[in-house]
């Protein structure tokens, strides 16, 4: 496939960016409203139970996620021959993860000393099963920068989840409102995936096709594992050492602190990855796309983090209510950690687009390692604040980890002429 011209890419990138912004504002806004409405209807203990279910499901998922969708987006050329095999893998994996989560539920509930969590984990496993049945051809929406369709897709599932959460929250006033909203939202999302693309997958597996995706996808899978450790190790040990109610407080602070990263940064990453991949053979063009997206993104995340650090108590009181005020200091610390994490998202996607997924893996490995090592001493000494400080330490180490190889590759690319290209992830000079 020939690279898009600068003018065409710029035009498509601008339109995609606008729709991506609208998509994430709408979907993340609906998710945040859902959480905040339920925060006033449910107790922190309910959020803690759902947090445990999320930890277990995410753990099983991340160790079985092959990263094939990311590999399809990055891959040049016709990806249609891969879709049946990818669907077969995703559907089989979804069923297996759902069953395995149900089998692990009693042990997980015993680990966190929360008997009620077993039923929540087993029921929430249905989300993974339904997700595995999604139409794999929706990767074309991202690959082709068709974020207008993504907007309606996201709005459909988050809107359904929000309506379900409000209705069930008012009716039940317990954790099952969270579970029901997650299942309904995913069911609507899966149904819409078939509305958005005419491709109809079959249960058919061709190893020779999938084997071509493995060199890239295996690094995505490894990265997802260390990202999970870096994202969830603190929550897991908060629930284990301090209690399910404390986990609910911590999850609420983390959810609010992550809003800028999951909206602004997610928009940038979603648009930047296919845009950078389209220029993966032209180093200077990749740098230009990166700078135009990353600098304003960094400033926006810094402003949001500043507000959360200075006014954490006020934000929690307005957004969630007085019963969540115990997580104010945690919110301030996590806001800084989330800013550092947000700053690293686009550089790691730059590594992906340049064909260097191993660098993204190593960067996240450093973060997870520092978090895990520091979490025990800090959490035992300072409680919830200590867990947040461990997250901050991991994010700080991540900043150094991505900056060093990123600046090295940047200098290497700048040292060659404007016809420089990326080939097999290495900057080289193209013959005139």
C-alpha positions in Angstrom: 0.0 0.0 0.0 1.4 3.4 -1.0 1.9 5.9 1.8 -0.7 8.7 1.8 0.5 12.1 0.7 1.1 14.7 3.5 -2.0 16.8 2.4 -4.3 13.8 2.3 -3.0 12.3 5.6 -3.3 15.7 7.2 -6.9 16.1 6.1 -7.9 12.7 7.1 -6.1 13.1 10.4 -7.9 16.3 11.1 -11.4 14.8 10.5 -10.5 11.6 12.4 -9.2 13.7 15.3 -12.5 15.7 15.5 -14.6 12.5 15.4 -12.3 10.8 17.9 -12.6 13.7 20.3 -16.4 13.6 20.0 -16.4 9.8 20.4 -14.3 9.8 23.6 -16.0 12.9 25.1 -19.3 11.2 24.6 -18.3 7.7 25.7 -16.1 8.6 28.6 -18.6 11.2 29.7 -21.3 8.6 29.8 -19.0 6.2 31.7 -18.1 8.9 34.2 -21.7 9.9 34.7 -22.5 6.2 35.3 -19.8 5.9 37.9 -20.8 9.2 39.6 -24.5 8.4 39.6 -23.8 4.9 41.1 -21.4 6.5 43.6 -24.3 8.3 45.2 -26.5 5.1 45.1 -24.0 2.5 46.2 -21.5 2.1 49.0 -17.7 2.0 48.6 -17.9 -1.7 49.4 -20.0 -2.3 46.3 -17.4 -0.6 44.1 -14.7 -2.7 45.9 -16.5 -5.9 45.0 -16.7 -4.9 41.4 -13.1 -3.9 41.6 -12.2 -7.4 42.6 -14.2 -8.9 39.7 -12.4 -6.5 37.3 -9.0 -7.5 38.7 -9.7 -11.2 38.2 -11.2 -10.9 34.8 -8.5 -8.5 33.6 -5.8 -10.9 34.9 -7.2 -13.9 33.1 -7.8 -11.8 29.9 -4.3 -10.3 29.8 -2.6 -13.6 30.1 -4.6 -14.9 27.1 -4.8 -11.8 24.9 -2.8 -12.5 21.7 -2.8 -8.9 20.5 -4.1 -9.8 17.1 -6.3 -6.7 16.6 -3.3 -4.4 17.2 -1.2 -6.5 14.8 -4.0 -6.2 12.1 -4.0 -2.4 12.5 -0.3 -2.1 12.2 0.0 -4.5 9.3 0.1 -3.2 5.7 -1.8 -4.7 2.9 -5.0 -6.8 2.8 -6.0 -8.1 6.2 -9.3 -9.8 5.1 -7.7 -13.3 4.9 -6.9 -13.1 8.6 -10.3 -12.1 9.9 -11.9 -15.6 10.1 -9.0 -17.0 12.1 -8.9 -13.9 14.4 -12.7 -14.3 15.0 -12.2 -18.0 15.8 -9.4 -17.2 18.3 -11.3 -14.4 19.9 -14.6 -16.4 20.3 -12.8 -19.4 21.7 -10.7 -17.3 24.1 -13.8 -15.4 25.3 -15.6 -18.7 26.2 -12.5 -20.0 27.9 -11.9 -16.9 29.9 -15.5 -16.8 31.0 -15.4 -20.4 32.3 -11.9 -20.0 33.8 -13.0 -16.9 35.7 -16.0 -18.7 37.1 -13.8 -21.6 38.2 -11.3 -19.1 39.9 -14.1 -17.1 41.6 -14.2 -19.0 44.9 -10.4 -18.8 45.3 -10.3 -15.1 44.4 -13.1 -14.4 46.9 -11.1 -16.2 49.6 -7.9 -14.3 48.8 -9.6 -11.0 49.3 -11.8 -12.3 52.1 -14.9 -11.2 50.3 -17.4 -14.1 49.9 -19.9 -12.1 47.9 -17.2 -11.4 45.2 -17.4 -15.0 43.9 -20.9 -14.5 42.4 -19.9 -11.1 41.0 -16.8 -12.5 39.3 -18.7 -15.4 37.8 -21.5 -13.2 36.5 -19.1 -10.5 35.1 -17.3 -13.2 33.1 -20.2 -13.0 30.6 -18.8 -9.6 29.5 -15.6 -11.4 28.1 -17.7 -14.1 26.4 -19.9 -11.6 24.6 -16.9 -9.4 23.6 -15.2 -12.5 22.0 -18.1 -12.7 19.6 -17.5 -9.2 18.1 -17.0 -8.7 14.4 -13.2 -8.6 13.9 -13.7 -6.4 10.7 -14.2 -3.4 13.0 -10.4 -3.0 12.9 -11.0 -1.4 9.5 -12.7 1.5 11.3 -9.4 2.3 13.1 -7.2 1.3 10.3 -9.0 3.6 7.8 -9.4 6.5 10.4 -13.2 6.1 10.2 -13.8 7.6 13.7 -17.3 8.9 12.7 -18.4 5.2 12.8 -16.5 4.7 16.0 -18.3 7.6 17.6 -21.7 6.0 17.0 -20.4 2.6 18.1 -19.0 3.9 21.4 -22.1 6.0 22.0 -24.4 3.0 21.6 -22.7 0.8 24.1 -22.0 3.5 26.7 -25.5 4.9 26.4 -27.0 1.5 27.0 -24.7 0.8 29.9 -25.6 4.2 31.5 -29.3 3.6 31.2 -29.0 0.2 32.7 -26.8 1.4 35.5 -29.2 4.2 36.5 -32.3 1.9 36.3 -30.7 -1.0 38.2 -29.0 1.3 40.7 -32.3 3.0 41.7 -34.0 -0.5 41.8 -31.3 -2.6 43.6 -28.9 -0.2 45.3 -26.1 -2.8 45.2 -23.2 -4.1 43.2 -25.4 -5.9 40.7 -26.2 -2.5 39.1 -22.5 -2.4 38.1 -22.5 -5.9 36.8 -25.7 -5.5 34.8 -24.5 -2.3 33.2 -21.3 -3.9 32.1 -23.0 -6.9 30.5 -25.7 -4.9 28.7 -23.1 -2.4 27.4 -20.9 -5.1 25.9 -23.9 -6.9 24.4 -25.0 -3.7 22.6 -21.4 -3.1 21.5 -21.1 -6.6 20.0 -24.4 -6.3 18.2 -23.4 -2.9 16.7 -20.1 -4.3 15.4 -22.1 -6.3 12.9 -24.1 -3.3 11.9 -21.0 -1.2 11.2 -19.3 -3.6 8.8 -20.8 -6.1 6.3 -18.2 -8.8 6.9 -19.6 -11.9 8.5 -16.9 -14.1 10.2 -16.9 -17.8 10.2 -15.5 -20.3 12.7 -12.4 -21.2 10.6 -8.8 -21.3 11.7 -5.7 -21.1 9.5 -2.5 -21.4 11.4 -0.3 -20.3 8.4 -2.1 -16.9 8.4 -2.0 -16.3 12.1 1.7 -17.2 12.2 2.4 -14.1 10.1 0.9 -11.9 12.9 2.8 -13.5 15.8 6.1 -11.7 15.5 4.3 -8.4 16.3 1.4 -9.7 18.4 3.6 -11.6 20.8 5.2 -8.3 21.9 1.7 -6.8 22.3 0.7 -9.7 24.5 3.8 -9.4 26.6 3.3 -5.6 26.9 -0.4 -6.1 28.0 0.8 -8.4 30.8 3.3 -5.9 32.2 0.8 -3.1 31.7 -1.8 -5.0 33.7 0.8 -5.4 36.6 1.6 -1.7 36.4 -2.1 -0.8 36.3 -3.7 -3.2 38.8 -1.1 -4.4 41.3 -1.8 -1.5 43.6 -5.5 -2.1 43.6 -5.1 -5.8 44.1 -2.9 -5.3 47.2 -5.1 -2.5 48.6 -8.0 -4.8 48.6 -5.9 -7.6 50.1 -4.1 -5.6 52.8 -6.5 -2.7 53.7 -10.0 -4.1 52.8 -12.7 -4.1 50.2 -14.1 -0.7 51.3 -10.7 0.9 51.0 -10.4 -0.7 47.5 -13.6 1.1 46.6 -12.2 4.5 47.7 -9.0 3.8 45.8 -10.8 2.8 42.7 -12.9 5.9 42.7 -9.9 8.2 43.1 -8.1 6.3 40.3 -11.1 6.5 38.1 -11.4 10.3 38.4 -7.6 10.8 38.1 -7.5 8.8 34.9 -10.3 10.8 33.1 -7.8 13.0 31.2 -5.7 10.1 30.1 -8.7 8.0 29.1 -10.3 10.9 27.1 -7.6 13.3 25.8 -4.8 10.8 25.6 -7.0 7.9 24.3 -8.1 10.2 21.5 -4.6 11.0 20.6 -3.4 7.4 20.7 -6.4 6.1 18.7 -5.8 8.6 15.9 -2.0 8.6 16.1 -1.4 4.9 15.8 -2.9 4.4 12.4 -1.6 7.8 11.3 2.0 7.0 12.4 1.7 3.5 10.9 0.8 5.0 7.6 4.1 6.8 7.7 6.2 4.1 9.2 8.6 4.1 6.3 9.2 7.9 6.5 11.0 8.9 9.6 10.6 12.7 9.2 6.9 12.5 8.5 6.4 10.3 11.6 8.2 12.9 13.7 6.0 15.6 12.4 2.7 13.8 13.1 4.0 12.9 16.6 4.9 16.5 17.5 1.6 17.9 16.3 -0.3 15.6 18.5 1.9 15.1 21.6 2.8 18.7 22.6 -0.8 20.1 23.0 -1.8 16.8 24.6 0.9 17.1 27.2 -0.2 20.7 28.0 -3.9 19.7 28.4 -3.0 16.7 30.7 -0.8 19.0 32.8 -3.6 21.5 33.3 -6.1 18.7 34.3 -3.5 17.2 36.8 -2.9 20.7 38.3 -6.6 21.1 39.1 -6.9 17.7 40.7 -3.8 18.3 42.9 -4.9 21.7 44.1 -8.7 21.0 44.6 -9.0 17.2 45.3 -11.5 17.5 48.2 -13.7 19.9 46.2 -13.8 17.7 43.2 -14.7 14.6 45.1 -17.5 16.4 47.0 -19.0 17.8 43.8 -18.6 14.7 41.7 -19.2 11.8 44.0 -20.4 13.1 47.4 -19.1 13.4 50.9 -18.7 9.7 51.6 -15.8 9.6 49.2 -13.8 12.4 50.8 -11.4 9.8 52.3 -9.7 9.5 49.0 -8.9 13.2 48.5 -5.1 12.8 49.2 -5.0 9.7 47.0 -6.6 11.6 44.2 -3.9 14.3 44.3 -1.1 11.7 44.2 -2.7 9.7 41.4 -3.3 12.8 39.3 0.4 13.3 39.0 1.0 9.6 38.3 -1.7 9.6 35.6 -0.1 12.7 34.0 3.2 10.9 33.7 1.5 7.8 32.3 -0.4 10.0 29.8 2.9 11.6 28.7 4.2 8.1 27.8 1.2 6.8 25.9 2.0 8.5 22.5 5.8 7.6 22.6 4.9 3.9 23.1 2.5 4.0 20.2 5.3 5.6 18.2 7.4 2.6 19.0 4.6 0.3 17.9 4.1 2.2 14.6 7.9 2.1 13.9 7.9 -1.7 14.2 9.5 -1.7 17.7 6.9 -3.3 20.0 9.8 -4.7 22.1 10.5 -1.1 23.3 7.0 -0.6 24.5 7.2 -3.9 26.4 10.5 -2.9 28.1 9.1 0.6 29.1 6.0 -0.9 30.7 8.2 -3.7 32.4 10.2 -1.0 34.1 7.1 0.7 35.4 5.5 -2.5 36.7 8.8 -3.6 38.3 9.2 -0.4 40.3 5.5 -0.4 41.3 5.6 -4.0 42.6 8.9 -3.5 44.4 7.8 -0.3 46.1 4.2 -1.1 46.7 4.6 -3.4 49.8 6.8 -1.0 51.9 4.9 2.1 51.0 1.4 0.7 51.4 2.2 -0.9 54.7 3.7 2.4 56.0 1.2 4.9 54.5 -1.9 2.9 53.7 -3.9 4.2 50.7 -1.5 7.1 50.2 1.4 4.7 50.1 -0.2 2.6 47.3 -0.7 5.9 45.4 2.9 6.8 46.0 4.0 3.4 44.6 2.0 4.1 41.5 3.7 7.5 41.2 7.1 5.9 41.6 6.3 3.4 38.8 5.1 6.2 36.5 8.2 8.2 37.2 10.4 5.3 36.3 8.4 4.8 33.1 9.1 8.3 32.1 12.9 7.7 32.2 12.4 4.3 30.5 10.7 5.7 27.4 12.6 8.9 27.2 16.0 7.3 26.7 15.3 5.0 23.7 12.9 7.6 22.3 15.5 10.4 22.3 18.0 8.0 20.9 15.8 7.0 18.0 14.8 10.6 17.5 18.5 11.7 17.2 19.2 8.9 14.8 16.3 9.8 12.6 17.3 13.5 12.7 20.9 12.7 11.7 19.8 11.4 8.2 18.4 13.4 5.4 14.7 13.9 4.7 14.4 10.7 2.7 15.2 8.7 5.8 12.9 5.7 6.4 12.1 3.1 9.1 12.7 -0.4 7.9 12.2 -3.3 10.4 12.2 -0.7 13.1 15.6 0.7 12.3 16.2 4.2 10.8 18.1 3.9 7.6 19.0 6.1 4.6 17.0 5.6 1.4 18.9 5.8 -1.8 18.3 8.8 -3.9 
